[in-house]
Amino acid sequence: MRQYTGNRTGLAIVGGTLLGLGTYAWLRGHGRFFDLPATAKVLSAQTRKALDEPWTLWALALSLVLLALLSLRWLLLSLGWGRRGAQNGTGTAMLFVGLKNVEGLGRAQVRVGEHSLRIGLTCPASADVGAVVSKLDQEIVGRIRREIRNDDAGTVVRLHVRR
């Protein structure tokens, strides 16, 4: 199974940033940050003057709310919310076995929903797409459907060809 390194990298970046900011705030609050007194100004006079404008704080608040909503969407999608069906290892194994003569299959998955079956397949550009489609149509999809669901279940096959 493919590791979700993008999610882990994003979490590491966000966690590191928050850890750094928290450490800075703690050190600053206790007066232990590079011999700066606790009452030293953090912002320059020009930045402080810009923050006195009412629209800057509203713009900052709006951007932080949008960032929070974007982060919530990313988290929910990472947890699997919104996906249709659950992955089925038996169906994926049957798909790989049925297409064992196709070189370079990148990704294959079978998801089982309440009333449907979803098959996703990624193959290289060098593969004979017509042969793959005919093999899927004539043998593999029916076999997977009989094994996992009843034979009347609707099936969606998504074939992606890499360049």
Secondary structure, DSSP 8 states (H G I E B T S, - for coil): ----HHHHHHHHHHHHHHHHHHHHHHHHHTT-STT--TTS-SS-HHHHHHHTSHHHHHHHHHHHHHHHHHHHHHHHHHTTTT--SEE-HHHHHHHHHHTTTSTT--EEEEEE-SSEEEEEEEE-TTS-HHHHHHHIIIIIHHHHHHHHS-TT-EEEEEEEE--
